[in-house]
Amino acid sequence: MSISSNFVMILAVIRDVKAANCVDDAACGAHGTCPDTSAPCVCTDGYSGDDCTTAPVCTASGNECGSHGSCDTSGRTYSCTCTGGYTGATCTTAPVCTASGNECGSHGSCDTTGTIYSCTCTDGYTGATCTTAPCTSGGSECGTHGTCNTDGTTVKCDCTPGYTGTLCAQQSGGNRVTFLAQLLLIPIVLSRYMQ
């Protein structure tokens, strides 16, 4: 099969994906118009679909978006714009946390800068509400270079000298020592080649 026949097959597949062309305004239902018999329907009032029969999520009144959203009617399809960290098609999914941040516990705070509110965890804690400690009293999460310290209010891995990180997995200072050793070797190597 040649490259040109592959190209024709790809174009045929793309044409199948495109919306069907309308015949007249009646083919576009009560919420669309037919601009030309060689073009698809142009839908109005937030409706969509080949024949403009798929109803919008919300209307200009915005009641469908509840008390945590409003209907955005600026585009071809209408959709709810949620506020207060709420999400979902009709803004009914409550956020993980609120501006007060109490839901994130003592190891996190609520980030309300984005459209979706979420907990930003500290002290190595993880999870939707920052309740998963980095390690447990068994300490196996800290690997062979640390032990879990559960004595204080913050549970954390205490690393052995030369190791850092939440789970004591990174070597500390190793790169600096290697870099210094390389600096010291440069004059020796250069002196051999200069002779």
Backbone as CSV, one residue per row, in Angstrom:
resi,resn,N_x,N_y,N_z,CA_x,CA_y,CA_z,C_x,C_y,C_z
1,MET,0.849,-1.185,0.000,0.000,0.000,0.000,0.889,1.241,0.000
2,SER,0.604,2.170,-0.888,1.442,3.361,-1.009,1.071,4.401,0.043
3,ILE,1.949,5.405,0.167,1.729,6.490,1.120,0.473,7.258,0.760
4,SER,0.237,7.492,-0.550,-0.937,8.267,-0.966,-2.231,7.539,-0.626
5,SER,-2.257,6.197,-0.749,-3.488,5.462,-0.400,-3.717,5.472,1.106
6,ASN,-2.618,5.479,1.907,-2.767,5.608,3.364,-3.351,6.970,3.713
7,PHE,-2.903,8.008,3.005,-3.386,9.361,3.243,-4.880,9.457,2.942
8,VAL,-5.315,8.828,1.854,-6.736,8.835,1.486,-7.558,8.122,2.549
9,MET,-7.040,7.004,3.081,-7.754,6.260,4.130,-7.884,7.107,5.394
10,ILE,-6.839,7.852,5.754,-6.881,8.712,6.937,-7.917,9.807,6.745
11,LEU,-7.960,10.405,5.557,-8.960,11.438,5.277,-10.375,10.878,5.366
12,ALA,-10.568,9.640,4.909,-11.892,9.023,4.981,-12.312,8.842,6.428
13,VAL,-11.393,8.443,7.294,-11.695,8.272,8.713,-12.034,9.615,9.340
14,ILE,-11.278,10.660,9.017,-11.529,11.992,9.565,-12.896,12.492,9.125
15,ARG,-13.283,12.249,7.869,-14.597,12.689,7.391,-15.715,12.031,8.165
16,ASP,-15.542,10.738,8.553,-16.567,10.040,9.315,-16.764,10.653,10.691
17,VAL,-15.709,11.270,11.262,-15.770,11.852,12.593,-16.502,13.192,12.582
18,LYS,-16.442,13.918,11.463,-17.066,15.239,11.359,-18.578,15.130,11.511
19,ALA,-19.193,16.232,11.938,-20.646,16.291,12.059,-21.287,16.179,10.681
20,ALA,-22.484,15.595,10.650,-23.209,15.441,9.396,-23.669,16.806,8.886
21,ASN,-23.687,16.937,7.581,-24.166,18.179,6.972,-25.685,18.205,7.031
22,CYS,-26.240,19.391,7.208,-27.691,19.535,7.266,-28.255,19.772,5.870
23,VAL,-29.556,19.547,5.732,-30.237,19.730,4.459,-30.948,21.083,4.441
24,ASP,-31.617,21.390,5.581,-32.320,22.661,5.725,-32.463,22.964,7.208
25,ASP,-33.068,24.097,7.557,-33.215,24.509,8.959,-34.002,23.495,9.779
26,ALA,-34.945,22.817,9.167,-35.764,21.828,9.882,-34.901,20.678,10.415
27,ALA,-33.812,20.359,9.707,-32.920,19.281,10.135,-32.167,19.651,11.408
28,CYS,-32.147,20.950,11.740,-31.410,21.412,12.916,-32.322,21.629,14.122
29,GLY,-33.582,21.261,14.022,-34.498,21.363,15.153,-34.812,22.806,15.511
30,ALA,-35.365,22.960,16.709,-35.803,24.281,17.165,-34.658,25.136,17.687
31,HIS,-33.462,24.535,17.857,-32.341,25.264,18.460,-31.124,25.318,17.552
32,GLY,-31.368,25.429,16.233,-30.253,25.527,15.306,-30.694,25.980,13.936
33,THR,-29.702,26.345,13.142,-29.967,26.755,11.767,-29.002,26.045,10.839
34,CYS,-29.395,25.926,9.592,-28.552,25.295,8.577,-27.952,26.390,7.713
35,PRO,-26.666,26.678,7.853,-26.066,27.774,7.097,-25.908,27.469,5.609
36,ASP,-25.738,26.169,5.307,-25.465,25.770,3.926,-25.638,24.256,3.889
37,THR,-26.071,23.712,2.780,-26.277,22.256,2.698,-24.967,21.477,2.710
38,SER,-23.842,22.173,2.637,-22.549,21.477,2.706,-21.859,21.729,4.048
39,ALA,-22.655,22.113,5.067,-22.090,22.416,6.378,-22.972,21.805,7.472
40,PRO,-22.398,21.587,8.669,-23.221,21.073,9.776,-24.103,22.173,10.368
41,CYS,-25.068,21.776,11.182,-25.961,22.718,11.852,-25.178,23.656,12.758
42,VAL,-25.651,24.889,12.883,-25.099,25.846,13.834,-26.122,25.944,14.959
43,CYS,-25.739,25.444,16.133,-26.672,25.382,17.259,-26.722,26.704,18.010
44,THR,-27.862,26.976,18.653,-28.054,28.190,19.441,-28.529,27.813,20.840
45,ASP,-28.616,28.791,21.721,-29.157,28.614,23.086,-28.405,27.569,23.893
46,GLY,-27.130,27.321,23.577,-26.328,26.368,24.330,-26.533,24.920,23.935
47,TYR,-27.384,24.658,22.965,-27.639,23.284,22.507,-26.469,22.792,21.671
48,SER,-26.331,21.471,21.554,-25.242,20.883,20.777,-25.732,19.603,20.110
49,GLY,-24.851,18.936,19.382,-25.191,17.712,18.662,-25.381,17.979,17.192
50,ASP,-25.366,16.920,16.384,-25.511,17.063,14.937,-26.800,17.780,14.559
51,ASP,-27.885,17.505,15.301,-29.173,18.118,14.975,-29.637,19.106,16.052
52,CYS,-28.708,19.546,16.899,-28.961,20.564,17.944,-30.059,20.150,18.920
53,THR,-30.097,18.866,19.280,-31.107,18.389,20.231,-30.533,18.066,21.608
54,THR,-29.221,18.143,21.774,-28.621,17.881,23.087,-28.725,19.155,23.918
55,ALA,-29.521,19.072,24.975,-29.794,20.248,25.812,-28.546,20.683,26.575
56,PRO,-28.424,21.966,26.843,-27.269,22.457,27.615,-27.386,22.054,29.085
57,VAL,-26.261,22.047,29.767,-26.219,21.724,31.193,-27.020,22.747,31.990
58,CYS,-26.971,24.006,31.543,-27.655,25.075,32.274,-28.230,26.100,31.301
59,THR,-29.066,26.963,31.821,-29.682,28.017,31.020,-29.234,29.380,31.544
60,ALA,-29.624,30.415,30.857,-29.208,31.765,31.223,-29.575,32.130,32.659
61,SER,-30.651,31.564,33.190,-31.037,31.861,34.586,-30.017,31.311,35.575
62,GLY,-29.345,30.201,35.215,-28.285,29.648,36.046,-28.733,28.832,37.237
63,ASN,-30.042,28.631,37.406,-30.551,27.871,38.562,-29.993,26.453,38.632
64,GLU,-29.685,25.882,37.478,-29.177,24.498,37.440,-27.817,24.365,38.116
65,CYS,-27.086,25.478,38.245,-25.749,25.452,38.833,-25.778,25.585,40.354
66,GLY,-26.957,25.707,40.944,-27.085,25.785,42.393,-26.515,27.069,42.970
67,SER,-26.279,27.039,44.274,-25.802,28.239,44.962,-24.279,28.396,44.880
68,HIS,-23.606,27.447,44.234,-22.141,27.509,44.144,-21.653,27.657,42.713
69,GLY,-22.496,28.237,41.862,-22.073,28.423,40.483,-23.031,29.293,39.703
70,SER,-22.605,29.647,38.499,-23.445,30.422,37.591,-23.261,29.859,36.193
71,CYS,-24.232,30.102,35.334,-24.180,29.551,33.984,-23.410,30.487,33.061
72,ASP,-22.388,29.947,32.407,-21.606,30.710,31.443,-22.252,30.515,30.075
73,THR,-22.860,31.571,29.556,-23.560,31.493,28.271,-22.782,32.194,27.161
74,SER,-21.497,32.459,27.397,-20.709,33.202,26.407,-20.256,32.341,25.231
75,GLY,-20.206,31.031,25.395,-19.759,30.154,24.314,-20.917,29.526,23.575
76,ARG,-20.601,28.655,22.633,-21.656,27.956,21.892,-22.438,27.018,22.785
77,THR,-21.720,26.297,23.671,-22.414,25.429,24.628,-22.356,26.098,25.991
78,TYR,-23.432,25.993,26.732,-23.508,26.615,28.048,-22.989,25.634,29.090
79,SER,-22.284,26.158,30.094,-21.772,25.300,31.165,-21.691,26.085,32.463
80,CYS,-21.730,25.370,33.580,-21.659,25.998,34.897,-20.220,26.394,35.222
81,THR,-20.047,27.593,35.739,-18.764,28.045,36.268,-18.914,28.021,37.786
82,CYS,-18.155,27.147,38.424,-18.312,26.924,39.870,-17.494,27.919,40.688
83,THR,-17.934,28.155,41.909,-17.234,29.042,42.845,-17.020,28.312,44.169
84,GLY,-16.212,28.903,45.023,-15.997,28.356,46.361,-15.353,26.990,46.392
85,GLY,-14.637,26.610,45.315,-13.962,25.314,45.279,-14.861,24.162,44.863
86,TYR,-16.130,24.429,44.604,-17.050,23.370,44.172,-16.737,22.973,42.736
87,THR,-17.048,21.716,42.384,-16.789,21.205,41.039,-17.991,20.386,40.580
88,GLY,-17.876,19.853,39.381,-18.941,19.034,38.814,-19.723,19.806,37.768
89,ALA,-20.470,19.089,36.941,-21.221,19.711,35.847,-22.181,20.772,36.360
90,THR,-22.783,20.544,37.540,-23.724,21.514,38.102,-23.255,22.027,39.465
91,CYS,-21.960,21.995,39.712,-21.324,22.570,40.913,-21.871,21.976,42.211
92,THR,-22.087,20.671,42.239,-22.633,20.021,43.434,-21.593,19.235,44.216
93,THR,-20.382,19.058,43.658,-19.333,18.322,44.366,-18.581,19.286,45.277
94,ALA,-18.714,19.058,46.578,-18.101,19.954,47.573,-16.577,19.846,47.526
95,PRO,-15.872,20.921,47.849,-14.406,20.879,47.862,-13.888,20.053,49.034
96,VAL,-12.653,19.593,48.903,-12.004,18.820,49.966,-11.856,19.686,51.215
97,CYS,-11.606,20.977,51.011,-11.397,21.874,52.136,-11.969,23.258,51.843
98,THR,-12.077,24.047,52.871,-12.599,25.405,52.738,-11.513,26.407,53.135
99,ALA,-11.818,27.679,52.979,-10.834,28.724,53.267,-10.296,28.659,54.694
100,SER,-11.103,28.195,55.648,-10.625,28.093,57.034,-9.522,27.050,57.167
101,GLY,-9.534,26.017,56.309,-8.468,25.019,56.282,-8.522,23.960,57.364
102,ASN,-9.544,23.957,58.218,-9.622,22.985,59.311,-9.645,21.543,58.817
103,GLU,-10.169,21.332,57.615,-10.265,19.970,57.075,-8.897,19.359,56.810
104,CYS,-7.858,20.199,56.686,-6.512,19.716,56.379,-5.721,19.334,57.634
105,GLY,-6.317,19.478,58.805,-5.661,19.089,60.049,-4.490,19.986,60.410
106,SER,-3.656,19.487,61.304,-2.523,20.289,61.782,-1.291,20.158,60.889
107,HIS,-1.392,19.361,59.825,-0.242,19.166,58.937,-0.531,19.638,57.517
108,GLY,-1.435,20.625,57.397,-1.727,21.144,56.071,-2.579,22.390,56.127
109,SER,-2.706,23.036,54.981,-3.558,24.211,54.864,-4.296,24.125,53.532
110,CYS,-5.424,24.814,53.449,-6.243,24.749,52.247,-5.766,25.771,51.227
111,ASP,-5.436,25.290,50.030,-5.042,26.179,48.937,-6.296,26.569,48.171
112,THR,-6.687,27.829,48.302,-7.906,28.315,47.659,-7.599,29.210,46.457
113,THR,-6.352,29.172,45.962,-5.979,30.045,44.847,-6.498,29.536,43.510
114,GLY,-6.701,28.237,43.371,-7.176,27.679,42.104,-8.684,27.528,42.079
115,THR,-9.180,26.976,40.999,-10.613,26.738,40.885,-11.049,25.617,41.810
116,ILE,-10.178,24.631,41.978,-10.464,23.499,42.864,-9.644,23.691,44.132
117,TYR,-10.304,23.688,45.284,-9.594,23.834,46.552,-9.011,22.479,46.948
118,SER,-7.772,22.506,47.456,-7.134,21.263,47.892,-6.160,21.548,49.025
119,CYS,-5.891,20.524,49.835,-4.971,20.662,50.958,-3.531,20.629,50.475
120,THR,-2.721,21.539,50.978,-1.278,21.522,50.755,-0.656,21.031,52.055
121,CYS,-0.036,19.855,51.974,0.467,19.198,53.187,1.881,19.655,53.544
122,THR,2.215,19.548,54.834,3.548,19.881,55.343,4.087,18.705,56.152
123,ASP,5.315,18.820,56.592,5.961,17.834,57.476,5.987,16.425,56.899
124,GLY,5.950,16.288,55.564,6.006,14.975,54.944,4.669,14.247,54.897
125,TYR,3.617,14.853,55.425,2.304,14.218,55.404,1.725,14.263,53.992
126,THR,0.864,13.295,53.676,0.230,13.223,52.365,-1.239,12.877,52.543
127,GLY,-1.934,12.759,51.432,-3.350,12.405,51.445,-4.223,13.618,51.179
128,ALA,-5.482,13.375,50.835,-6.404,14.456,50.482,-6.543,15.466,51.605
129,THR,-6.508,14.998,52.871,-6.640,15.909,54.018,-5.416,15.854,54.925
130,CYS,-4.271,15.481,54.363,-2.964,15.493,55.064,-2.970,14.654,56.344
131,THR,-3.585,13.483,56.294,-3.649,12.626,57.475,-2.709,11.420,57.396
132,THR,-2.074,11.200,56.248,-1.171,10.060,56.108,0.235,10.493,56.508
133,ALA,0.710,9.941,57.624,2.047,10.279,58.143,3.123,9.684,57.238
134,PRO,4.297,10.334,57.168,5.362,9.818,56.313,5.892,8.462,56.777
135,CYS,5.755,8.181,58.063,6.223,6.891,58.570,5.406,6.499,59.796
136,THR,5.524,5.242,60.191,4.817,4.722,61.359,5.832,4.301,62.401
137,SER,5.350,3.909,63.566,6.274,3.546,64.652,7.192,2.391,64.272
138,GLY,6.785,1.546,63.324,7.660,0.466,62.861,8.888,1.005,62.153
139,GLY,8.723,2.118,61.423,9.840,2.808,60.811,10.373,2.238,59.521
140,SER,9.775,1.195,58.967,10.319,0.591,57.746,10.254,1.555,56.559
141,GLU,9.360,2.543,56.611,9.262,3.517,55.520,10.519,4.369,55.410
142,CYS,11.270,4.488,56.501,12.477,5.319,56.510,13.684,4.596,55.918
143,GLY,13.510,3.382,55.479,14.588,2.622,54.847,15.684,2.231,55.828
144,THR,16.853,1.931,55.288,17.970,1.485,56.122,18.788,2.646,56.666
145,HIS,18.432,3.879,56.271,19.207,5.038,56.697,18.414,5.979,57.600
146,GLY,17.373,5.459,58.263,16.599,6.318,59.147,15.655,5.529,60.032
147,THR,15.158,6.195,61.054,14.163,5.601,61.948,13.016,6.589,62.105
148,CYS,11.829,6.069,62.378,10.654,6.917,62.495,10.551,7.489,63.904
149,ASN,10.463,8.806,64.001,10.347,9.476,65.289,8.886,9.884,65.481
150,THR,8.204,9.216,66.422,6.788,9.502,66.686,6.607,10.199,68.036
151,ASP,7.690,10.725,68.606,7.625,11.337,69.934,6.900,12.685,69.955
152,GLY,7.113,13.526,68.965,6.545,14.878,68.962,5.208,14.942,68.253
153,THR,4.773,16.154,67.979,3.512,16.342,67.260,3.681,16.054,65.778
154,THR,4.911,16.142,65.282,5.199,15.845,63.890,5.901,14.499,63.789
155,VAL,5.284,13.557,63.086,5.894,12.254,62.851,6.845,12.420,61.673
156,LYS,8.109,11.980,61.851,9.072,12.149,60.761,10.193,11.132,60.870
157,CYS,10.885,10.956,59.760,12.050,10.080,59.735,13.269,10.857,60.231
158,ASP,13.977,10.299,61.218,15.256,10.847,61.645,16.334,10.098,60.877
159,CYS,17.068,10.815,60.041,18.045,10.187,59.145,19.403,10.030,59.817
160,THR,20.110,8.991,59.414,21.468,8.782,59.888,22.375,9.795,59.178
161,PRO,23.556,10.119,59.774,24.448,11.095,59.143,24.753,10.717,57.692
162,GLY,24.697,11.707,56.827,24.991,11.490,55.417,23.751,11.267,54.564
163,TYR,22.554,11.231,55.190,21.319,11.008,54.432,20.278,12.054,54.808
164,THR,19.466,12.451,53.826,18.411,13.439,54.036,17.156,13.016,53.283
165,GLY,16.132,13.875,53.366,14.882,13.626,52.653,13.804,13.137,53.599
166,THR,12.576,13.211,53.148,11.435,12.794,53.963,11.573,11.351,54.409
167,LEU,12.095,10.483,53.523,12.252,9.056,53.845,13.723,8.638,53.888
168,CYS,14.622,9.591,54.097,16.069,9.335,54.235,16.652,8.584,53.039
169,ALA,16.197,8.919,51.851,16.643,8.202,50.663,17.749,8.919,49.906
170,GLN,17.996,10.210,50.184,19.010,10.952,49.447,20.278,11.097,50.275
171,GLN,21.401,10.907,49.607,22.687,11.129,50.274,22.937,12.626,50.339
172,SER,23.428,13.079,51.473,23.736,14.506,51.614,25.231,14.711,51.527
173,GLY,25.646,15.743,50.801,27.062,16.093,50.714,27.870,15.238,49.769
174,GLY,27.317,14.153,49.265,28.076,13.266,48.386,28.517,13.951,47.112
175,ASN,27.642,14.717,46.518,27.965,15.394,45.264,29.047,16.451,45.474
176,ARG,29.024,17.119,46.615,30.016,18.157,46.901,31.413,17.535,47.035
177,VAL,31.482,16.392,47.733,32.775,15.712,47.907,33.297,15.260,46.551
178,THR,32.449,14.708,45.710,32.870,14.258,44.390,33.366,15.435,43.559
179,PHE,32.658,16.547,43.611,33.040,17.737,42.849,34.401,18.255,43.315
180,LEU,34.631,18.298,44.642,35.915,18.761,45.176,37.040,17.826,44.757
181,ALA,36.775,16.524,44.771,37.798,15.561,44.358,38.168,15.770,42.892
182,GLN,37.169,16.048,42.045,37.442,16.286,40.634,38.273,17.555,40.449
183,LEU,37.980,18.581,41.228,38.757,19.819,41.135,40.218,19.580,41.504
184,LEU,40.439,18.739,42.487,41.813,18.452,42.903,42.553,17.611,41.876
185,LEU,41.846,16.774,41.138,42.489,15.896,40.152,42.819,16.618,38.843
186,ILE,42.164,17.709,38.529,42.384,18.401,37.252,43.841,18.810,37.067
187,PRO,44.489,19.449,38.055,45.910,19.832,37.843,46.814,18.622,37.624
188,ILE,46.515,17.513,38.299,47.350,16.309,38.150,47.226,15.767,36.734
189,VAL,45.986,15.679,36.230,45.757,15.151,34.886,46.368,16.077,33.845
190,LEU,46.197,17.384,34.018,46.763,18.351,33.062,48.288,18.287,33.037
191,SER,48.914,18.110,34.201,50.385,18.069,34.249,50.916,16.872,33.478
192,ARG,50.218,15.757,33.452,50.674,14.571,32.710,50.622,14.825,31.209
193,TYR,49.585,15.532,30.746,49.457,15.780,29.319,50.332,16.947,28.833
194,MET,50.751,17.787,29.737,51.567,18.948,29.379,53.040,18.566,29.223
195,GLN,53.449,17.419,29.749,54.866,17.023,29.708,55.299,16.593,28.320
